[in-house]
Structures are given as C-alpha cells and as structure tokens.
Amino acid sequence: MPEPLSKIERRILNYLVDYLKDNTYQPSIREIGKRFSIKSTKTVSEHLQSLADKGHIERDASRSRGVKILGMNLAPAVVTVPFYGKIAAGKPALMREDVSDRLEIDRKLVASADAFGLEIKGDSMEGMGILHGDMVLVEPVDEGDLRDGDIVAARLGGESTVKRYFSHGGQVMLEPANSSYAPILVREYDDFEILGRVTGLVRRFTAEQTAIAT
C-alpha cells in the first residue's frame, strides 16, 4: 500500500473515483476546488501531486483533467481491494510486494477508495465472528475519528492485529473478543499505528468445510 493519505487527500481520491464512474472523465482542478471549498487551484494541484507521489494516481499537469487512477478496477459496480498477508515493520506499514490477493468487491460494500484487506491469524476475535483465515476489509481512518468498541486493524510491534479499540484518559487499550486472551495496553509497545477501521469480512470455504456443511 502507498503512503497513508491525509483526510483531505482521501476525500479527493474518493471524489475522483465517484466522479469518473458517473461521468467517464475526471473533474477539472476548478471543479475539485469547488467541491472541497479550496479557492486556490495551486493548493488543489498540490493535493493531486501528493496523491501521485504516494502512488494512487498518475497526472498530466499540463491538462486540467489529466488524472489517471492507479490500481483500481473502475467498472461501475466494483472496486479492486488488495489483501495483505503480512505487514512491514516501520513505514509504510503495507507494501505492494506483500499483497497476497486482490478481490473485486461490490462498491456498495466498500466506501473508501483506499480500502484494503488483511488476513486474520489466530482466534482472538472469534467472539465477534472473525475467525482464523478470514480476510477483513479495512478502511483507513484517523484515530481521532474512532469510537470506543470499534473493531480496528493496527500495527503493533511489527505485526498486524485486529482488536476492539478503547481509549480512556489518553491510554489506548486493544481488547480481544476471546476470554483466553488479555487486553493489550498500547503504551507497552514502541511500534503502534492504527491502520483503519474494520468494515467487512470475507470468508472462503474449503472443499472440506463445504462437505461438512452438507
């Protein structure tokens, strides 16, 4: 995954995707500025350049609508979501070479253009119906926008983890949904980063599971 986006960059990217699906061409710099109440075309151009530098778009600065969205199926009904089997220590947490799969998912189920997926390892969230081997959909979010009880994906000690998020008095606690595991006090880890809020789940059944079910 490219470098994390700022809140305004994420909103602009989502707008570019939605606009293209509706119109088959990209909005102009002035239209983007009007949509987000940005008066300076130079500022809009800087946001677009940042999206390009972070690997989300290609742009032709000489053209008002010279934007090409990268790594995304732009068929009207679907979005291509990369799934990661592991995360990298340090930044950025999610690297393109760590993508284990890509799935085309109904766009109604994925609200963010920079959504991604993580493979679940272990049974610490089985109380929430999230099992070993599942793939969860994650939409990047600023930590300040999280609410207590949200299920989040995070980097913790160089590994990915999915837990319930709680914050009390400036202390962040990640709680499992399995009584066999203790809550995690984040301050005990130097390497901590919220990757996003879990918004969905994908589960594949093996041939053996299907046989048992029938």
Backbone torsions as a table, in degrees:
resi	resn	phi	psi	omega
1	MET	NA	137.9	177.1
2	PRO	-63.9	177.8	179.5
3	GLU	-55.0	149.1	178.9
4	PRO	-58.9	148.1	179.4
5	LEU	-94.3	149.7	169.7
6	SER	-73.1	168.9	-177.9
7	LYS	-61.2	-43.0	-178.5
8	ILE	-70.9	-35.1	177.0
9	GLU	-64.0	-41.0	179.4
10	ARG	-64.5	-41.1	179.8
11	ARG	-66.1	-39.9	179.1
12	ILE	-66.3	-42.3	179.1
13	LEU	-61.8	-44.9	177.8
14	ASN	-61.2	-38.5	178.7
15	TYR	-65.4	-41.4	178.4
16	LEU	-59.8	-43.1	-179.7
17	VAL	-64.7	-48.8	-178.4
18	ASP	-64.0	-40.6	-178.8
19	TYR	-64.4	-42.7	-179.3
20	LEU	-64.2	-39.6	179.4
21	LYS	-64.4	-35.2	-177.8
22	ASP	-81.6	-29.4	-169.6
23	ASN	-121.3	-11.5	-177.5
24	THR	67.6	6.4	172.8
25	TYR	-145.0	165.9	-174.4
26	GLN	-87.2	155.6	174.6
27	PRO	-69.9	155.9	175.4
28	SER	-78.6	166.9	177.6
29	ILE	-59.6	-40.1	179.3
30	ARG	-65.7	-37.9	178.2
31	GLU	-65.9	-38.7	176.6
32	ILE	-63.7	-44.5	179.0
33	GLY	-60.1	-42.3	179.6
34	LYS	-65.0	-40.4	-178.5
35	ARG	-61.9	-35.8	-175.3
36	PHE	-112.1	17.0	177.1
37	SER	55.1	41.5	176.3
38	ILE	-104.3	112.1	-174.0
39	LYS	-76.3	-28.4	-175.3
40	SER	-91.5	121.3	175.6
41	THR	-66.4	-27.5	177.3
42	LYS	-63.2	-40.3	179.2
43	THR	-65.9	-41.8	176.8
44	VAL	-60.4	-44.9	179.8
45	SER	-60.3	-37.5	178.7
46	GLU	-66.5	-39.0	176.8
47	HIS	-64.3	-42.0	179.0
48	LEU	-64.9	-39.5	179.0
49	GLN	-65.2	-37.3	177.1
50	SER	-63.9	-40.6	175.6
51	LEU	-61.7	-37.6	177.8
52	ALA	-68.3	-44.7	-179.6
53	ASP	-62.0	-30.9	-178.8
54	LYS	-89.6	3.9	171.4
55	GLY	87.5	13.1	-178.8
56	HIS	-91.2	-27.7	-178.7
57	ILE	-140.9	162.8	163.2
58	GLU	-112.7	145.5	-179.9
59	ARG	-139.5	148.2	173.6
60	ASP	-109.4	100.1	-174.0
61	ALA	-61.8	-16.4	-179.2
62	SER	-81.8	-9.3	-178.6
63	ARG	-117.7	137.6	-178.5
64	SER	-62.8	-34.5	-179.1
65	ARG	-111.7	28.7	-173.8
66	GLY	-85.2	62.7	-179.6
67	VAL	-124.1	133.5	173.7
68	LYS	-123.2	124.1	-179.0
69	ILE	-82.2	133.0	-175.1
70	LEU	-102.1	152.2	170.6
71	GLY	63.0	31.4	-174.9
72	MET	-145.0	131.6	173.8
73	ASN	-78.1	118.8	-175.3
74	LEU	-101.4	22.2	169.6
75	ALA	-59.9	143.9	-170.7
76	PRO	-54.8	-32.5	-169.6
77	ALA	-98.6	-10.5	-171.9
78	VAL	-132.2	160.9	173.0
79	VAL	-133.3	141.4	179.2
80	THR	-88.9	122.7	-176.5
81	VAL	-113.2	123.8	176.0
82	PRO	-78.8	140.0	176.5
83	PHE	-113.8	136.4	-176.9
84	TYR	-110.3	132.7	176.1
85	GLY	-87.6	-18.5	178.6
86	LYS	-152.1	169.8	175.0
87	ILE	-125.5	160.6	-178.0
88	ALA	-94.4	145.4	171.3
89	ALA	-73.1	144.8	-176.4
90	GLY	82.4	-169.2	-176.8
91	LYS	-115.8	146.8	-7.6
92	PRO	-71.6	153.5	-174.9
93	ALA	-70.1	-34.6	-175.1
94	LEU	-115.6	121.0	-175.4
95	MET	-111.3	147.2	-178.2
96	ARG	-56.5	-36.5	-177.5
97	GLU	-69.1	-11.5	179.0
98	ASP	-95.4	3.8	177.2
99	VAL	-68.1	122.3	-178.5
100	SER	-96.9	-19.3	-177.6
101	ASP	-165.6	160.4	172.5
102	ARG	-133.3	130.1	-179.8
103	LEU	-121.4	140.3	173.9
104	GLU	-91.8	119.3	-172.2
105	ILE	-123.0	142.8	177.1
106	ASP	-49.4	127.0	-175.6
107	ARG	-62.0	-24.4	178.5
108	LYS	-65.6	-20.2	-178.9
109	LEU	-93.7	-8.4	-177.1
110	VAL	-130.7	105.0	-173.4
111	ALA	-85.3	-17.2	-173.7
112	SER	-112.6	136.0	179.6
113	ALA	-68.1	-21.4	179.7
114	ASP	-107.4	27.9	175.4
115	ALA	-66.1	153.6	177.4
116	PHE	-148.2	176.3	-179.7
117	GLY	-127.3	153.9	175.9
118	LEU	-128.7	142.7	175.3
119	GLU	-83.2	133.7	-179.1
120	ILE	-85.6	132.7	175.2
121	LYS	-121.0	127.2	178.5
122	GLY	95.8	-179.5	-173.0
123	ASP	-120.1	21.4	-174.2
124	SER	-69.9	-14.5	-179.1
125	MET	-116.3	21.5	-175.9
126	GLU	-65.6	-24.3	177.5
127	GLY	-67.0	-18.3	176.2
128	MET	-101.6	10.1	179.2
129	GLY	78.7	16.7	179.2
130	ILE	-105.6	115.1	-170.1
131	LEU	-112.6	162.8	176.8
132	HIS	-56.0	131.5	180.0
133	GLY	92.8	-13.7	176.4
134	ASP	-66.9	160.6	172.6
135	MET	-119.2	123.0	-179.4
136	VAL	-100.9	143.5	173.9
137	LEU	-85.9	134.8	-176.9
138	VAL	-127.7	131.8	175.7
139	GLU	-114.4	121.0	-178.3
140	PRO	-54.0	141.5	-178.8
141	VAL	-152.2	146.0	174.0
142	ASP	-69.3	140.6	-177.7
143	GLU	-57.9	-32.3	-179.9
144	GLY	-65.5	-16.7	180.0
145	ASP	-93.1	-2.4	179.7
146	LEU	-77.5	152.3	175.0
147	ARG	-117.5	151.2	177.5
148	ASP	-55.5	132.8	179.4
149	GLY	97.4	-12.7	176.7
150	ASP	-60.5	143.8	172.5
151	ILE	-87.9	124.9	-175.2
152	VAL	-125.4	157.2	166.9
153	ALA	-104.1	136.0	-177.7
154	ALA	-142.3	157.8	168.3
155	ARG	-97.7	129.7	-176.6
156	LEU	-141.7	114.6	179.6
157	GLY	60.6	34.2	177.8
158	GLY	81.3	7.2	178.7
159	GLU	-127.1	156.2	175.1
160	SER	-86.5	147.5	176.8
161	THR	-146.7	149.3	175.7
162	VAL	-120.3	120.9	-176.5
163	LYS	-148.7	173.7	172.0
164	ARG	-86.6	139.2	-173.8
165	TYR	-99.8	132.9	174.0
166	PHE	-139.7	140.5	178.8
167	SER	-132.0	124.2	-179.9
168	HIS	-136.5	121.3	177.0
169	GLY	56.8	37.0	179.3
170	GLY	83.0	-3.4	178.5
171	GLN	-99.6	131.4	179.5
172	VAL	-101.3	129.5	177.9
173	MET	-120.7	132.4	174.1
174	LEU	-107.0	119.0	-173.6
175	GLU	-109.7	132.0	174.8
176	PRO	-76.8	169.0	175.0
177	ALA	-114.2	50.0	179.4
178	ASN	-156.7	120.2	-174.5
179	SER	-65.2	-10.8	178.3
180	SER	-76.4	-10.8	-176.7
181	TYR	-119.1	143.2	179.9
182	ALA	-87.6	152.1	173.3
183	PRO	-60.1	155.0	-178.1
184	ILE	-110.6	121.8	174.8
185	LEU	-87.4	114.5	-169.8
186	VAL	-63.4	-31.1	-174.8
187	ARG	-61.9	-14.7	179.7
188	GLU	-81.0	-1.7	-178.6
189	TYR	-120.2	133.8	176.8
190	ASP	-76.1	-34.2	-174.7
191	ASP	-103.3	95.3	-179.8
192	PHE	-136.0	133.6	177.8
193	GLU	-154.2	130.7	172.4
194	ILE	-74.9	123.6	178.3
195	LEU	-90.9	-28.5	178.4
196	GLY	160.6	177.2	177.8
197	ARG	-94.1	134.1	176.9
198	VAL	-75.5	125.3	-175.9
199	THR	-120.8	-5.7	-179.0
200	GLY	-168.0	174.1	-176.4
201	LEU	-143.7	138.6	175.5
202	VAL	-120.3	128.0	-179.8
203	ARG	-127.6	127.0	176.3
204	ARG	-102.1	135.9	177.3
205	PHE	-97.5	135.1	175.1
206	THR	-80.2	167.6	178.2
207	ALA	-59.6	-37.3	-179.1
208	GLU	-65.8	-42.5	179.7
209	GLN	-64.5	-40.7	179.2
210	THR	-62.8	-40.1	179.3
211	ALA	-64.0	-40.7	179.2
212	ILE	-64.8	-39.8	-177.4
213	ALA	-65.2	-30.0	-178.3
214	THR	-89.3	NA	NA
